Each structure stands twice: as structure tokens, then as C-alpha cells.
Amino acid sequence: RAIATRYDKTALSYQAMIDLATLTLWL
């Protein structure tokens, strides 16, 4: 369970990083 939570958190951070990069590219 803890591993799954950690994985979800990492995936969220990864997705946020991609969104931020895309936002920077668009700007």
C-alpha cells in the first residue's frame, strides 16, 4: 500500500512536470 501511494505521488509529480514543461513551451 505504501509503495502504491509513493508510486502515485511520483506519477503525479511526473505529470505535473510535463504540464509545467508544456506550459513553458506554449508561453
QUIGIQUI-V920670 format. One record per backbone hydrogen bond with DSSP energy under -0.5 kcal/mol. CO is the residue of the C=O (numbers start at 1). NH is the residue of the N-H. Records with the same first field share a line. If there is no record, write none. Layout:
CO = NH / NH
This chain:
1 = 5
2 = 6
3 = 7
4 = 8
5 = 9
6 = 10
7 = 11
8 = 12
9 = 13
10 = 14
11 = 15
12 = 16
13 = 17
14 = 18
15 = 19
16 = 20
17 = 21
18 = 22
19 = 23
20 = 24
21 = 25
22 = 26
23 = 27
